[in-house]
Amino acid sequence: MPVPTVPPPMGAPPKPTWEPKQQEPSYPWLRPTIRIRLTLLYGGMFLIAGILLLSIIYMLAAQALHVGSDLPFKIVDGHVSSDVCNLLEEGNSPSAVNAAMNSCVNHQRQQALDTLLNRSLLALVGLSIIAFAFGYGMAGRVLSPLGRITRIARTVAGTDLARRIELDGPDDELKELSDTFDDMLDRLERAFTAQQRFVGNASHELRTPLAINRTLLEVHLSDPAAPPELQQLGKTLLATNERSEQLVEGLLLLARSDNQIVERKPVDLAEVASRAVDQARGEAETKGVEMREELAEAVVQGNGVLLERIALNLVQNAVRYNVAEGGWVEVSTALLPGQAVLVVSNTGPVVPAYEIDNLFEPFRRLRTERTGSDKGVGLGLSIARSVARAHGGRIIAEPREGGGLVMRVSLPV
């Protein structure tokens, strides 16, 4: 009698890969945070500007009041005379002389106040310009780590996750932000590495049995003694196997093309489009579709194999989804300011504008289920869009008047 096995006890939960957040110091006001540094910086600037302004005003006031100089009038032999004030002539009453002296002193005071005001305004304008310039420079110095973080964040791509900020300096909020961003990049790099490893393993594990099945079916189909029923079944299975291979290749290419392209070489879109047209010409002749070319040199930086896949997918879709008679496909390339353009136009059924976005979704076709068509696996436009995005470009589809589509691929040069 078999003895029932007891399931092993559940192990402890896995240890988290992230490090616990460090505890805040007991005296947070002693930590050189950005808030404290900016407070000290602008407070110190205000104090220095105030001291300078008071010193300038004091010197201007002393100069305007003529501290240490003689009075504007003097008494000589019992008579009051002045070179500045307009005093009354001799023989006038003392009250009249006093009034003239008061008027003279008040006039001198008003001149001193006007001079002080004008020069103080000039000093304030000069100090304001210096304070703004100094504050702008110091703010840029304090916030320069943010610029470094922003630049690295913009340059980090799906296949270039090895870069780190590694910010030096005081343990403030910017240093904490930089360390957090570096930790996030570490996790993303591990995730992308695992994804690439999975894609490689899946490529091998999925291709191998399909290749074996195709070989076995081709061997059986080559047997002349096989009955017709078996021959028909083998052809059906071979077509299904070929469709599965196309689906696997499309999914793997879609997974790889979602990342940014790091290794770029000069690629001429005209040459890429010409190769795509040559590969699709046989299918076009079979369907009675006329191929038109208007190719001009348009060199971009990218991956030639992936760019050729964009052109081939667009041309094949244009040939397969065309009208029964009198159809045509036109392929053109052009070099515009700052970008290279590949345009594929074709005749075909009328496409509503609201269904354009659905064409770029995987396994989506216009009013056709994925399993109800033998024109492909429904990944052509999805792959084309992913490859265009990986090159920093975009692809736009527009309904053509009279039926069909105009596919426009724009890539930076």
C-alpha positions as CSV (number, residue, x, y, z in Angstrom):
1,M,0.0,0.0,0.0
2,P,1.6,3.3,-1.0
3,V,2.4,5.7,1.7
4,P,0.9,9.1,1.1
5,T,3.6,11.8,0.7
6,V,3.5,14.8,2.8
7,P,4.1,18.1,1.0
8,P,7.2,19.9,2.1
9,P,6.7,22.8,4.4
10,M,6.6,26.2,2.7
11,G,9.8,28.0,2.9
12,A,10.3,31.5,4.2
13,P,9.3,34.3,1.9
14,P,12.1,35.4,-0.4
15,K,14.3,38.2,0.8
16,P,13.4,41.5,-0.9
17,T,16.0,42.7,-3.4
18,W,15.5,46.3,-2.4
19,E,17.3,47.7,0.5
20,P,15.3,49.1,3.4
21,K,15.1,52.8,3.7
22,Q,17.7,54.3,6.0
23,Q,16.4,55.9,9.2
24,E,16.4,59.6,9.4
25,P,19.1,61.1,11.6
26,S,18.1,62.0,15.2
27,Y,18.8,65.7,14.4
28,P,17.3,66.4,11.0
29,W,18.1,70.1,11.2
30,L,21.8,69.2,11.2
31,R,21.5,67.5,7.8
32,P,22.7,69.7,4.9
33,T,19.5,69.5,3.0
34,I,18.7,71.6,-0.1
35,R,16.2,73.6,2.0
36,I,18.8,74.6,4.6
37,R,21.4,75.3,2.0
38,L,19.1,77.6,0.0
39,T,17.9,79.3,3.2
40,L,21.5,80.0,4.2
41,L,22.5,81.0,0.7
42,Y,19.7,83.5,0.1
43,G,19.7,84.7,3.7
44,G,23.4,85.4,3.4
45,M,23.0,87.2,0.1
46,F,20.2,89.4,1.7
47,L,22.5,90.2,4.6
48,I,25.5,91.1,2.4
49,A,23.3,93.2,0.1
50,G,21.8,95.0,3.1
51,I,25.2,95.8,4.6
52,L,26.5,97.0,1.2
53,L,23.4,99.2,0.7
54,L,23.6,100.7,4.2
55,S,27.3,101.5,3.7
56,I,26.6,103.1,0.3
57,I,23.7,105.2,1.7
58,Y,25.9,106.3,4.7
59,M,28.7,107.4,2.4
60,L,26.3,109.2,0.1
61,A,24.6,110.9,3.0
62,A,27.9,112.0,4.4
63,Q,28.9,113.4,1.0
64,A,25.6,115.1,0.5
65,L,25.6,116.8,3.9
66,H,29.2,117.9,3.5
67,V,30.3,116.5,6.9
68,G,33.5,118.3,8.0
69,S,33.1,121.3,5.6
70,D,32.5,124.9,6.6
71,L,29.1,126.6,7.0
72,P,27.5,128.3,3.9
73,F,27.9,131.7,5.7
74,K,30.3,133.4,8.1
75,I,30.5,136.5,10.3
76,V,33.1,139.0,9.4
77,D,33.5,142.2,11.6
78,G,30.1,141.8,13.0
79,H,28.4,141.4,9.6
80,V,27.0,138.2,8.2
81,S,28.2,137.3,4.7
82,S,27.9,134.2,2.4
83,D,29.2,133.1,-1.0
84,V,26.3,130.6,-1.4
85,C,23.2,132.2,0.1
86,N,21.6,135.4,-1.0
87,L,21.6,137.3,2.3
88,L,20.1,140.8,2.8
89,E,22.2,143.9,2.6
90,E,23.5,145.6,5.7
91,G,21.1,147.7,7.7
92,N,18.2,145.2,7.6
93,S,16.7,144.0,10.8
94,P,18.0,140.9,12.6
95,S,14.8,139.0,11.9
96,A,15.2,139.5,8.2
97,V,18.7,138.2,8.4
98,N,17.7,135.1,10.4
99,A,14.9,134.4,7.8
100,A,17.4,134.6,5.0
101,M,19.8,132.3,6.8
102,N,17.1,129.7,7.5
103,S,16.1,129.8,3.8
104,C,19.7,129.2,2.8
105,V,20.1,126.2,5.2
106,N,16.8,124.7,4.1
107,H,17.8,125.0,0.5
108,Q,21.1,123.2,1.2
109,R,19.2,120.4,3.0
110,Q,16.8,119.9,0.1
111,Q,19.7,119.7,-2.4
112,A,21.4,117.1,-0.1
113,L,18.2,115.0,0.1
114,D,17.7,115.1,-3.7
115,T,21.3,114.1,-4.3
116,L,21.0,111.3,-1.7
117,L,17.8,110.0,-3.3
118,N,19.2,109.9,-6.8
119,R,22.5,108.3,-5.9
120,S,20.7,105.8,-3.6
121,L,18.4,104.7,-6.5
122,L,21.4,104.2,-8.7
123,A,23.1,102.2,-6.0
124,L,20.0,100.1,-5.6
125,V,19.8,99.3,-9.3
126,G,23.4,98.3,-9.4
127,L,23.1,96.1,-6.3
128,S,20.0,94.5,-7.7
129,I,21.8,93.6,-11.0
130,I,24.7,92.1,-9.0
131,A,22.3,90.2,-6.7
132,F,20.3,88.8,-9.5
133,A,23.5,87.7,-11.4
134,F,25.0,86.2,-8.3
135,G,21.7,84.5,-7.3
136,Y,21.3,83.0,-10.8
137,G,24.9,81.7,-10.7
138,M,24.5,80.2,-7.2
139,A,21.1,78.7,-8.1
140,G,22.6,77.1,-11.1
141,R,25.4,75.7,-9.1
142,V,23.0,74.3,-6.4
143,L,20.6,72.8,-9.0
144,S,23.3,71.5,-11.4
145,P,22.9,67.9,-10.1
146,L,19.2,68.1,-11.4
147,G,20.5,68.9,-14.8
148,R,22.9,65.9,-14.7
149,I,20.1,63.6,-13.5
150,T,17.8,64.9,-16.4
151,R,20.5,64.4,-19.0
152,I,21.3,60.9,-18.0
153,A,17.6,60.0,-17.7
154,R,17.1,61.2,-21.3
155,T,20.1,59.2,-22.6
156,V,19.2,56.0,-20.8
157,A,17.6,53.5,-23.3
158,G,16.3,50.0,-23.2
159,T,19.6,48.6,-24.1
160,D,21.8,51.2,-22.5
161,L,20.9,50.8,-18.9
162,A,24.5,50.4,-17.7
163,R,24.9,54.2,-17.1
164,R,24.6,55.5,-13.6
165,I,24.4,59.0,-12.1
166,E,26.7,58.3,-9.1
167,L,26.2,61.8,-7.8
168,D,28.8,63.1,-5.3
169,G,28.3,65.7,-2.7
170,P,26.4,66.3,0.5
171,D,23.7,63.8,1.6
172,D,20.8,66.0,0.6
173,E,17.6,65.5,-1.3
174,L,19.3,65.5,-4.7
175,K,21.8,62.9,-3.5
176,E,18.8,60.8,-2.3
177,L,17.0,61.3,-5.6
178,S,20.2,60.2,-7.5
179,D,20.7,57.1,-5.4
180,T,17.0,56.2,-5.9
181,F,17.3,56.6,-9.7
182,D,20.4,54.5,-9.7
183,D,18.6,51.7,-7.8
184,M,15.7,51.9,-10.2
185,L,18.2,51.5,-13.2
186,D,19.7,48.5,-11.5
187,R,16.3,46.8,-11.3
188,L,15.5,47.8,-14.8
189,E,18.8,46.4,-16.1
190,R,18.2,43.1,-14.3
191,A,14.7,43.0,-15.8
192,F,15.9,43.7,-19.4
193,T,18.7,41.2,-19.0
194,A,16.2,38.6,-17.9
195,Q,13.9,39.5,-20.8
196,Q,16.7,39.2,-23.4
197,R,17.7,35.9,-21.9
198,F,14.2,34.7,-22.1
199,V,13.9,35.9,-25.8
200,G,17.0,34.0,-26.7
201,N,15.9,30.8,-24.9
202,A,12.4,31.1,-26.4
203,S,13.9,31.6,-29.9
204,H,15.8,28.3,-29.6
205,E,13.1,26.3,-27.9
206,L,10.3,27.4,-30.3
207,R,12.3,27.2,-33.5
208,T,13.8,23.8,-33.0
209,P,10.5,21.7,-32.8
210,L,9.0,23.7,-35.6
211,A,12.0,23.0,-37.8
212,I,11.9,19.3,-36.9
213,N,8.2,19.2,-37.8
214,R,8.8,20.9,-41.1
215,T,11.6,18.5,-42.0
216,L,9.5,15.4,-41.1
217,L,6.6,16.7,-43.2
218,E,8.8,17.4,-46.2
219,V,10.3,13.9,-46.0
220,H,6.8,12.3,-45.9
221,L,5.6,14.5,-48.7
222,S,8.5,13.5,-50.9
223,D,7.4,9.8,-50.7
224,P,5.7,9.0,-54.0
225,A,4.0,6.0,-52.5
226,A,2.0,8.1,-50.0
227,P,-1.8,8.0,-50.6
228,P,-3.4,11.3,-51.8
229,E,-5.2,11.7,-48.5
230,L,-1.9,11.7,-46.6
231,Q,-0.4,14.0,-49.2
232,Q,-3.2,16.5,-48.6
233,L,-2.9,16.2,-44.9
234,G,0.8,16.7,-45.0
235,K,0.4,19.9,-47.1
236,T,-2.2,21.2,-44.6
237,L,0.1,20.5,-41.7
238,L,3.1,22.0,-43.5
239,A,1.1,25.2,-44.2
240,T,0.1,25.3,-40.5
241,N,3.7,24.8,-39.4
242,E,4.9,27.5,-41.7
243,R,2.3,29.9,-40.2
244,S,3.5,29.0,-36.7
245,E,7.1,29.7,-37.7
246,Q,6.1,33.1,-39.1
247,L,4.2,33.8,-35.9
248,V,7.2,32.9,-33.7
249,E,9.6,35.0,-35.8
250,G,7.2,37.9,-35.7
251,L,6.8,37.7,-31.9
252,L,10.5,37.5,-31.3
253,L,11.2,40.4,-33.6
254,L,8.5,42.4,-32.0
255,A,10.1,41.7,-28.5
256,R,13.5,42.7,-29.7
257,S,12.5,45.8,-31.6
258,D,10.8,47.4,-28.6
259,N,14.2,48.4,-27.3
260,Q,16.2,51.4,-28.6
261,I,18.9,50.7,-31.2
262,V,22.3,51.4,-29.8
263,E,24.6,50.2,-32.7
264,R,23.7,52.4,-35.6
265,K,25.2,52.6,-39.1
266,P,24.3,54.7,-42.2
267,V,21.4,53.1,-44.1
268,D,19.9,54.4,-47.3
269,L,16.1,54.1,-47.2
270,A,16.1,54.1,-51.0
271,E,18.2,50.9,-51.0
272,V,16.1,49.3,-48.3
273,A,12.9,50.1,-50.1
274,S,14.3,48.8,-53.4
275,R,15.1,45.4,-51.8
276,A,11.6,45.2,-50.2
277,V,10.0,45.9,-53.6
278,D,12.2,43.2,-55.3
279,Q,11.1,40.7,-52.6
280,A,7.4,41.5,-53.0
281,R,7.4,41.8,-56.8
282,G,6.7,38.1,-57.4
283,E,3.6,38.2,-55.2
284,A,2.5,41.4,-56.8
285,E,2.7,39.9,-60.3
286,T,0.7,36.9,-59.1
287,K,-2.1,39.2,-57.8
288,G,-1.9,41.6,-60.8
289,V,-0.7,44.6,-58.7
290,E,1.5,47.1,-60.4
291,M,4.6,48.2,-58.5
292,R,5.8,51.8,-58.8
293,E,9.0,53.3,-57.4
294,E,10.1,56.8,-56.8
295,L,13.2,56.5,-54.7
296,A,15.6,59.3,-53.7
297,E,18.6,59.0,-51.5
298,A,17.7,59.3,-47.9
299,V,20.4,58.1,-45.5
300,V,19.6,57.6,-41.8
301,Q,21.5,56.1,-38.8
302,G,20.0,52.8,-37.8
303,N,19.9,49.0,-38.2
304,G,19.6,48.0,-41.8
305,V,17.9,44.6,-41.2
306,L,15.2,46.1,-39.1
307,L,14.6,49.0,-41.4
308,E,14.3,46.6,-44.3
309,R,11.7,44.7,-42.3
310,I,9.7,48.0,-42.0
311,A,9.7,48.5,-45.8
312,L,9.0,44.8,-46.5
313,N,6.1,44.6,-44.1
314,L,4.5,47.8,-45.5
315,V,5.0,46.7,-49.1
316,Q,3.7,43.2,-48.5
317,N,0.6,44.6,-46.7
318,A,0.0,47.0,-49.6
319,V,0.2,44.1,-52.1
320,R,-2.0,41.7,-50.1
321,Y,-4.7,44.1,-49.1
322,N,-5.3,45.5,-52.6
323,V,-8.1,45.5,-55.1
324,A,-8.7,42.5,-57.4
325,E,-8.0,44.3,-60.7
326,G,-6.1,47.4,-61.6
327,G,-4.4,47.7,-58.3
328,W,-1.0,49.4,-57.7
329,V,1.5,50.1,-55.0
330,E,3.7,53.1,-55.0
331,V,6.9,53.3,-52.9
332,S,8.8,56.5,-52.5
333,T,11.6,57.9,-50.3
334,A,12.7,61.5,-49.7
335,L,15.0,63.5,-47.6
336,L,13.3,66.4,-45.7
337,P,14.9,68.9,-43.3
338,G,15.8,66.9,-40.2
339,Q,14.2,63.6,-41.3
340,A,14.0,60.9,-43.9
341,V,10.6,59.7,-45.1
342,L,9.5,56.4,-46.6
343,V,6.0,56.5,-48.1
344,V,4.0,53.4,-49.2
345,S,0.7,54.1,-51.0
346,N,-1.7,51.5,-52.4
347,T,-5.2,51.0,-53.8
348,G,-7.5,48.9,-51.8
349,P,-10.7,48.8,-49.9
350,V,-12.0,51.9,-48.2
351,V,-10.6,52.2,-44.7
352,P,-12.6,54.2,-42.1
353,A,-10.5,56.8,-40.3
354,Y,-11.6,55.5,-36.9
355,E,-10.2,52.1,-37.6
356,I,-6.7,53.3,-38.5
357,D,-5.3,52.9,-35.0
358,N,-6.5,49.3,-34.7
359,L,-4.3,48.3,-37.7
360,F,-1.2,48.7,-35.6
361,E,-2.4,46.5,-32.8
362,P,-1.0,42.9,-32.8
363,F,-3.3,40.3,-34.5
364,R,-5.8,43.0,-35.6
365,R,-7.0,43.4,-39.2
366,L,-9.7,45.4,-40.8
367,R,-12.9,43.6,-40.2
368,T,-11.1,40.2,-40.3
369,E,-10.3,37.8,-37.5
370,R,-6.7,36.6,-37.1
371,T,-7.6,33.0,-37.8
372,G,-9.8,33.8,-40.8
373,S,-7.1,35.0,-43.2
374,D,-4.1,33.5,-44.9
375,K,-2.5,36.9,-45.6
376,G,-0.2,36.8,-42.5
377,V,-0.2,36.5,-38.8
378,G,-1.3,40.1,-38.0
379,L,2.0,41.4,-36.7
380,G,3.4,43.3,-39.8
381,L,2.3,46.8,-38.8
382,S,2.9,46.2,-35.1
383,I,6.5,45.2,-35.9
384,A,6.9,48.2,-38.3
385,R,5.7,50.6,-35.6
386,S,8.0,49.1,-32.9
387,V,11.0,49.3,-35.2
388,A,10.2,52.9,-36.1
389,R,10.0,53.8,-32.4
390,A,13.2,52.0,-31.7
391,H,14.9,54.3,-34.2
392,G,13.4,57.4,-32.7
393,G,10.9,57.8,-35.6
394,R,7.2,57.2,-36.1
395,I,4.8,55.8,-38.6
396,I,1.5,57.3,-39.6
397,A,-1.4,55.8,-41.6
398,E,-3.9,57.8,-43.5
399,P,-6.9,56.7,-45.6
400,R,-6.4,57.3,-49.3
401,E,-9.2,58.9,-51.2
402,G,-10.9,56.2,-53.3
403,G,-9.7,53.4,-51.1
404,G,-6.4,52.1,-49.7
405,L,-3.9,53.6,-47.4
406,V,-0.9,55.9,-47.3
407,M,1.7,54.7,-44.8
408,R,4.4,57.4,-43.9
409,V,7.5,56.5,-42.0
410,S,9.5,59.4,-40.6
411,L,13.0,58.8,-39.2
412,P,15.5,61.3,-37.8
413,V,18.7,61.8,-39.8
